[in-house]
Amino acid sequence: MTTEISVNSEENSALVHEFVITDNLRKVVTRSLDEISASKTLLQRLYAAATYVILSEVCADIYALRREMSRRKLRIVSEEAAQGTLIVRYTVRNSAGIDEEKTELQREELRREIGLRLARRMKAMEMRVSKAEKENATQP
């Protein structure tokens, strides 16, 4: 027996926004990883490893978001760009049938949010490395 999940349209729209932003972050990080892997710089392996860690975390977030969307019976149908806006259409399955809804993200908002999230992840990685360095320095 399944229970009907009571979630309002704003919460669904917020979840779809979160998914779209995170998925676009994944695309940016994947593109960066490809560029780093193709380069022949001295620190290429270090950069690639750090980028891969960030990519793994982003993919884990996407997996969790997909699971939540599945639980809420949400499915993205299409994404289309129009005059600086990304229009995302998605369906919601409920007891009355399937409803189609849409949400919009401004390209500038999307770019800004991707930059902020990437900066946050890099700062968190920096903190983990710093903590590991301190722990290693105190060991005999």
Rosetta blueprint (number, residue, H / E / L):
1 M L
2 T L
3 T L
4 E L
5 I L
6 S L
7 V L
8 N L
9 S H
10 E H
11 E H
12 N H
13 S H
14 A H
15 L H
16 V H
17 H H
18 E H
19 F H
20 V H
21 I H
22 T H
23 D H
24 N H
25 L H
26 R H
27 K H
28 V H
29 V H
30 T H
31 R H
32 S H
33 L H
34 D H
35 E H
36 I H
37 S H
38 A H
39 S L
40 K L
41 T L
42 L L
43 L L
44 Q H
45 R H
46 L H
47 Y H
48 A H
49 A H
50 A H
51 T H
52 Y H
53 V H
54 I H
55 L H
56 S H
57 E H
58 V H
59 C H
60 A H
61 D H
62 I H
63 Y H
64 A H
65 L H
66 R H
67 R H
68 E H
69 M H
70 S H
71 R H
72 R L
73 K L
74 L E
75 R E
76 I E
77 V E
78 S E
79 E E
80 E E
81 A E
82 A E
83 Q L
84 G L
85 T E
86 L E
87 I E
88 V E
89 R E
90 Y E
91 T E
92 V E
93 R E
94 N E
95 S L
96 A L
97 G E
98 I E
99 D E
100 E E
101 E E
102 K E
103 T E
104 E E
105 L E
106 Q E
107 R H
108 E H
109 E H
110 L H
111 R H
112 R H
113 E H
114 I H
115 G H
116 L H
117 R H
118 L H
119 A H
120 R H
121 R H
122 M H
123 K H
124 A H
125 M H
126 E H
127 M H
128 R H
129 V H
130 S H
131 K H
132 A H
133 E H
134 K H
135 E H
136 N H
137 A H
138 T H
139 Q L
140 P L
